[in-house]
Structure formats: C-alpha cells, structure tokens
Amino acid sequence: MPLPSVLRVYLDEDVDVLLADLLVARGFNCLTAANAGHLGWRDEAHLDYALRESRILVSHNRKDFEQLAIRWWAQQKEHAGIVLAIRRADTYQLARRLYSARL
C-alpha cells in the first residue's frame, strides 16, 4: 500500500502540543488529543481513533502502548503505526527525528 503524500499523525495527551505546530510547519497533518477533545481517554481508545483516522499515533507512554501493540498483534488487529518516543525536555529534537523518519 503506498504511503500518503502527507503523513497523518495523532499525538496522545502525553506529548507536548508544541510538537503538532512543528510538524504542521513541515507539512504533516497533525492532530492532538487535546484538539480532538480526547483528554482522559484510555490508551486503546486513542489507538482505535488513530486507526479510524489513518493516523500514526505518537506517545511517550512506552509501557502501556508496547503492551497494547503486542495485544493487537496477537489479535491480528492492524493500526497505522505507533511511535514510542523517549520523553525529552527538547520537543525540537523529537520533531527533527520525526522529520527524518518521513524521508
């Protein structure tokens, strides 16, 4: 399946919303959990939403999303992708990593 010309990203509530602005400035289609009105959602609800919207989910919540990805894989459920980012004080560094992953 070909990649879309504009990557669609969904940031869960653990990710700094500044990242959305940085990604949009670089041509990503980026939505935050806050902008979507999804604050307080369970992790699986975030992943379900990202799947329905064909968005790659970005989170710092490594432990829970690793377990969720394993569970979905065992159930042969698909998703658009999960980026588990190490929590860093420098949101710009995370943005640079995502820019380079797009190439």
C-alpha positions in Angstrom: 0.0 0.0 0.0 1.5 3.4 -1.0 2.2 6.0 1.7 0.0 9.1 1.7 1.7 12.2 0.4 1.1 13.9 3.7 1.8 11.9 6.8 -1.2 11.9 9.2 -0.1 12.0 12.9 -2.1 11.9 16.1 -0.4 13.0 19.4 -1.8 11.5 22.5 -2.1 13.6 25.6 1.4 12.7 26.9 3.1 14.6 24.0 3.8 18.3 24.1 1.3 20.1 21.8 4.2 22.3 20.5 5.2 19.2 18.5 2.0 19.5 16.5 2.9 23.0 15.4 6.4 22.0 14.5 5.1 19.0 12.4 2.4 21.0 10.7 5.0 23.6 9.7 6.9 20.8 7.9 3.8 19.5 6.0 2.5 16.8 8.4 -1.2 16.6 9.0 -1.1 16.5 12.8 -3.9 16.4 15.4 -3.5 16.4 19.2 -5.7 14.6 21.7 -6.5 18.0 23.2 -7.6 19.5 19.9 -9.7 16.4 19.2 -11.4 16.6 22.6 -9.9 13.3 23.7 -8.3 14.2 27.0 -8.7 11.4 29.6 -9.3 8.7 27.0 -7.9 5.2 27.6 -4.9 4.2 25.5 -6.8 1.7 23.4 -9.4 4.4 22.6 -6.6 6.7 21.3 -5.2 3.8 19.2 -8.7 3.0 17.9 -9.2 6.6 16.9 -5.8 6.8 15.2 -6.7 3.6 13.2 -10.1 5.0 12.1 -8.4 8.3 11.0 -5.4 6.5 9.4 -3.1 8.4 11.7 0.2 7.3 13.2 0.0 7.6 17.0 2.9 9.3 18.8 3.2 8.8 22.6 5.7 8.8 25.4 3.7 6.1 27.2 6.0 3.3 26.1 5.0 0.7 28.7 1.3 0.8 28.0 1.5 1.2 24.2 4.1 -1.6 23.9 1.6 -3.9 25.7 -1.3 -2.7 23.6 0.7 -3.2 20.4 1.5 -6.8 21.4 -2.1 -7.5 22.3 -3.3 -6.1 19.0 -0.7 -8.1 17.1 -1.8 -11.3 18.8 -5.4 -10.5 17.8 -4.2 -9.7 14.2 -5.6 -6.2 14.5 -3.9 -3.5 12.4 -3.1 0.1 13.1 -1.4 2.9 11.1 1.7 2.8 13.3 2.8 3.7 16.8 5.8 5.9 17.5 7.0 5.5 21.1 9.2 8.5 21.8 11.5 8.8 24.8 10.3 11.7 26.9 12.7 14.5 26.4 12.7 18.1 27.5 13.6 19.1 23.9 10.5 18.9 21.8 12.5 20.2 18.9 14.8 17.1 18.9 11.7 14.8 18.7 10.4 16.9 15.8 13.7 16.5 14.0 13.6 12.8 14.5 10.1 12.6 13.0 11.1 14.8 10.1 13.9 12.4 9.2 11.7 9.4 9.6 9.4 10.8 7.0 12.1 10.7 4.3 
